[in-house]
Amino acid sequence: MINVTIWNEFVHEKIHDEVKEVYPDGLHRALADGLGGEGFAIRTATLDQPEHGLSDEVLNSTDVLIWWGHMAHDRVSDEIVQKVVQRVLNGMGMIVLHSGHFSKPFKALMGTSCDLKWRVADEQEIVWCVNPSHPIAEGIDGKIVLEKEEMYGEFFDIPVPDELVFVSNFQGGEVFRSGCTFRRGEGKIFYFRPGHETYPTYYNPEILKVISNAVKWAYPARSSKPQYGKSEPVRPIGGVLV
């Protein structure tokens, strides 16, 4: 059983009728319902909860954290950010969705501005799989077509990804690295672009399939922890090596 925590700032849905109409119970609830059939143990957390719903108990028992944020990145406590980053370094997987590229944890883990071009114009997005043998692409038949989405365009100021799984193109002509993996410390991170709050992207079965695959991929390896500091020799020193 993979313990998954879905974090959503849950601000748009409370103040914007257009978003509330698409996600009446919040993006986090749509994601939880959509991923609920995958055999995950799912809980949700939101910005307005104590410790943003990410207490030590929650974080320490989370195998994979899914993060969606947009208009309230600056309201996330730096203390909580540091705890999230440390948990990733210690092995927790992290899936960063859409505008989460500008979240404090993702920027801290990337070490860059994570800036990009954007435009909201009801454009078609085609998410092309460029790494079909990757576990995150399992069950995806070449491409995902989203009839309406927000445009993100290059240059995307991130480090060179460890693996590029998806690339998107938009009606206006832009392209974007929309599915990227990274490893930081013992943790695995997947950034996945689709998911603007005014579009029903998180009801799309193929999008949910990618996120489900990413959760399984990011699940921490159950191996012994690396040992650091002063170390005793594993064999006698001073003899002749043969």
C-alpha positions as CSV (number, residue, x, y, z in Angstrom):
1,M,0.0,0.0,0.0
2,I,1.4,3.4,-1.0
3,N,0.6,6.2,1.4
4,V,-0.3,9.3,-0.8
5,T,-0.9,12.8,0.5
6,I,-2.5,15.2,-2.0
7,W,-1.8,18.8,-1.1
8,N,-3.8,21.7,-2.6
9,E,-3.8,25.3,-1.6
10,F,-7.6,25.2,-2.0
11,V,-8.0,29.0,-2.6
12,H,-9.3,29.4,-6.2
13,E,-12.2,27.0,-5.5
14,K,-13.5,29.2,-2.6
15,I,-13.4,32.6,-4.3
16,H,-13.7,32.0,-8.1
17,D,-17.1,30.7,-9.3
18,E,-15.5,29.5,-12.6
19,V,-13.2,27.2,-10.7
20,K,-15.8,26.2,-8.1
21,E,-18.1,25.1,-11.0
22,V,-15.3,22.7,-12.3
23,Y,-14.0,21.5,-8.9
24,P,-16.8,22.1,-6.4
25,D,-15.1,20.1,-3.7
26,G,-11.6,21.2,-4.6
27,L,-8.9,20.0,-7.0
28,H,-7.5,17.8,-4.2
29,R,-10.9,16.0,-3.9
30,A,-11.1,15.4,-7.7
31,L,-7.6,14.0,-7.7
32,A,-8.3,11.8,-4.6
33,D,-11.5,10.4,-6.2
34,G,-9.7,9.9,-9.5
35,L,-6.8,8.0,-8.0
36,G,-8.9,6.2,-5.4
37,G,-9.3,3.0,-7.5
38,E,-5.5,2.5,-7.7
39,G,-5.1,0.9,-4.3
40,F,-3.4,3.9,-2.7
41,A,-4.1,5.0,0.9
42,I,-5.0,8.6,0.1
43,R,-5.4,11.6,2.4
44,T,-5.6,15.3,1.5
45,A,-4.2,18.4,3.0
46,T,-4.8,22.1,2.3
47,L,-3.2,25.5,3.0
48,D,-5.7,26.6,5.6
49,Q,-5.3,23.6,7.9
50,P,-2.9,23.8,10.9
51,E,0.7,23.4,9.6
52,H,-1.0,23.4,6.1
53,G,-2.1,19.8,6.9
54,L,1.6,18.7,6.8
55,S,2.4,17.9,10.3
56,D,5.5,15.8,11.1
57,E,3.2,12.8,11.6
58,V,1.6,13.3,8.2
59,L,4.9,13.9,6.4
60,N,6.8,11.1,8.1
61,S,4.0,8.6,7.0
62,T,3.7,9.9,3.4
63,D,5.4,7.8,0.7
64,V,4.5,10.2,-2.1
65,L,3.3,13.8,-1.9
66,I,1.3,15.3,-4.7
67,W,1.4,19.2,-4.8
68,W,-0.9,21.7,-6.5
69,G,-0.6,25.4,-5.9
70,H,-1.0,28.7,-7.8
71,M,-2.1,31.9,-6.2
72,A,-0.9,31.4,-2.6
73,H,2.7,30.1,-2.9
74,D,3.9,33.0,-0.6
75,R,1.5,31.9,2.1
76,V,3.2,28.5,2.6
77,S,5.3,28.5,5.7
78,D,9.1,28.4,5.2
79,E,9.3,26.0,8.1
80,I,6.9,23.5,6.4
81,V,8.7,24.0,3.1
82,Q,12.0,23.0,4.7
83,K,10.4,19.9,6.2
84,V,8.9,18.9,2.8
85,V,12.3,19.4,1.1
86,Q,14.1,17.3,3.8
87,R,11.5,14.5,3.5
88,V,12.2,14.4,-0.3
89,L,15.9,14.3,0.4
90,N,15.3,11.4,2.8
91,G,13.3,9.4,0.2
92,M,9.7,10.7,0.0
93,G,8.5,10.9,-3.6
94,M,7.0,14.2,-4.9
95,I,4.6,14.8,-7.8
96,V,4.4,18.5,-8.7
97,L,1.5,19.5,-10.8
98,H,0.9,22.5,-13.1
99,S,1.5,25.8,-11.3
100,G,3.3,24.0,-8.6
101,H,6.4,24.8,-10.7
102,F,6.4,28.1,-8.8
103,S,5.9,26.5,-5.4
104,K,8.5,27.0,-2.7
105,P,9.4,23.3,-2.3
106,F,9.9,22.8,-6.0
107,K,12.0,25.9,-6.4
108,A,14.1,24.9,-3.4
109,L,14.6,21.4,-4.8
110,M,15.5,22.7,-8.3
111,G,17.7,25.7,-7.3
112,T,16.5,27.8,-10.2
113,S,13.7,30.4,-10.8
114,C,11.4,27.8,-12.5
115,D,10.0,30.6,-14.5
116,L,8.3,30.2,-17.9
117,K,5.9,31.7,-20.5
118,W,2.2,31.4,-20.1
119,R,-1.1,32.3,-21.7
120,V,-4.8,31.4,-21.0
121,A,-6.6,31.3,-24.3
122,D,-8.6,28.0,-24.4
123,E,-5.9,26.3,-26.6
124,Q,-5.6,22.7,-27.5
125,E,-2.6,21.0,-25.9
126,I,-1.1,17.8,-27.2
127,V,1.0,16.0,-24.6
128,W,3.4,13.8,-26.6
129,C,5.1,10.8,-25.0
130,V,8.8,11.0,-25.9
131,N,9.9,8.1,-23.6
132,P,7.4,5.3,-24.2
133,S,9.4,2.7,-22.2
134,H,9.3,4.8,-19.0
135,P,7.1,3.5,-16.2
136,I,5.3,6.8,-16.0
137,A,4.2,6.4,-19.6
138,E,2.7,2.9,-19.1
139,G,-0.7,2.7,-20.8
140,I,-0.4,6.0,-22.7
141,D,-0.8,5.5,-26.4
142,G,1.6,8.0,-27.9
143,K,-0.2,11.2,-26.9
144,I,-2.9,12.9,-24.8
145,V,-5.1,15.5,-26.4
146,L,-6.6,18.2,-24.2
147,E,-9.0,20.4,-26.1
148,K,-8.6,23.3,-23.7
149,E,-5.7,24.1,-21.5
150,E,-3.4,27.0,-20.3
151,M,-0.3,27.4,-22.4
152,Y,3.1,27.0,-20.8
153,G,6.1,27.8,-23.1
154,E,9.8,27.5,-23.2
155,F,12.2,28.6,-21.9
156,F,11.3,26.7,-18.7
157,D,14.0,27.6,-16.2
158,I,14.7,24.3,-14.5
159,P,17.8,22.1,-14.4
160,V,18.2,19.6,-17.2
161,P,15.8,16.8,-16.2
162,D,17.1,13.4,-15.4
163,E,14.5,12.0,-17.8
164,L,12.1,13.7,-20.2
165,V,8.9,11.7,-20.5
166,F,6.4,14.2,-22.1
167,V,6.6,17.2,-24.3
168,S,3.6,19.4,-25.1
169,N,2.7,21.6,-28.1
170,F,0.0,24.2,-28.2
171,Q,-2.2,25.8,-30.8
172,G,-0.3,29.1,-30.6
173,G,2.9,27.4,-31.6
174,E,4.8,27.0,-28.3
175,V,6.3,23.8,-27.0
176,F,7.0,22.8,-23.4
177,R,8.8,20.1,-21.4
178,S,5.7,18.9,-19.7
179,G,6.8,15.7,-18.0
180,C,10.2,15.7,-16.3
181,T,11.8,13.6,-13.6
182,F,14.5,14.6,-11.1
183,R,16.3,12.8,-8.3
184,R,17.3,14.8,-5.2
185,G,19.0,12.9,-2.4
186,E,17.1,9.7,-2.0
187,G,13.8,11.1,-3.3
188,K,12.3,11.0,-6.8
189,I,10.4,14.0,-8.2
190,F,8.0,14.2,-11.2
191,Y,6.8,17.5,-12.7
192,F,3.7,17.2,-14.8
193,R,2.4,20.3,-16.5
194,P,-1.4,19.9,-17.3
195,G,-4.0,21.0,-14.8
196,H,-5.1,24.7,-15.0
197,E,-7.9,25.3,-12.5
198,T,-10.6,26.4,-14.9
199,Y,-10.4,23.2,-17.0
200,P,-11.6,19.7,-16.1
201,T,-8.2,18.2,-16.8
202,Y,-8.1,16.2,-13.5
203,Y,-11.2,14.2,-14.6
204,N,-9.3,13.0,-17.8
205,P,-8.6,9.2,-17.4
206,E,-5.3,9.5,-19.2
207,I,-4.0,12.4,-17.1
208,L,-5.0,10.4,-14.0
209,K,-3.2,7.4,-15.4
210,V,0.0,9.4,-15.7
211,I,-0.3,10.7,-12.2
212,S,-1.0,7.2,-10.9
213,N,2.0,5.8,-12.8
214,A,4.1,8.6,-11.3
215,V,3.1,7.8,-7.8
216,K,4.2,4.2,-8.3
217,W,7.5,5.3,-9.9
218,A,8.2,7.8,-7.1
219,Y,7.5,5.3,-4.3
220,P,10.6,5.2,-2.1
221,A,12.9,2.2,-2.5
222,R,13.0,0.1,0.7
223,S,16.7,-0.3,1.0
224,S,19.2,0.4,3.8
225,K,20.0,4.1,4.3
226,P,23.4,5.4,3.1
227,Q,26.0,5.6,5.9
228,Y,28.0,8.9,6.2
229,G,30.9,10.1,8.4
230,K,33.9,8.3,9.7
231,S,34.0,4.7,8.5
232,E,36.0,1.6,9.5
233,P,37.8,-0.4,6.8
234,V,35.9,-3.3,5.4
235,R,39.2,-5.3,5.2
236,P,42.6,-5.1,6.8
237,I,44.8,-2.2,5.7
238,G,48.6,-2.5,5.2
239,G,48.8,-5.9,3.6
240,V,49.3,-6.7,-0.1
241,L,46.2,-6.5,-2.2
242,V,45.6,-9.5,-4.4
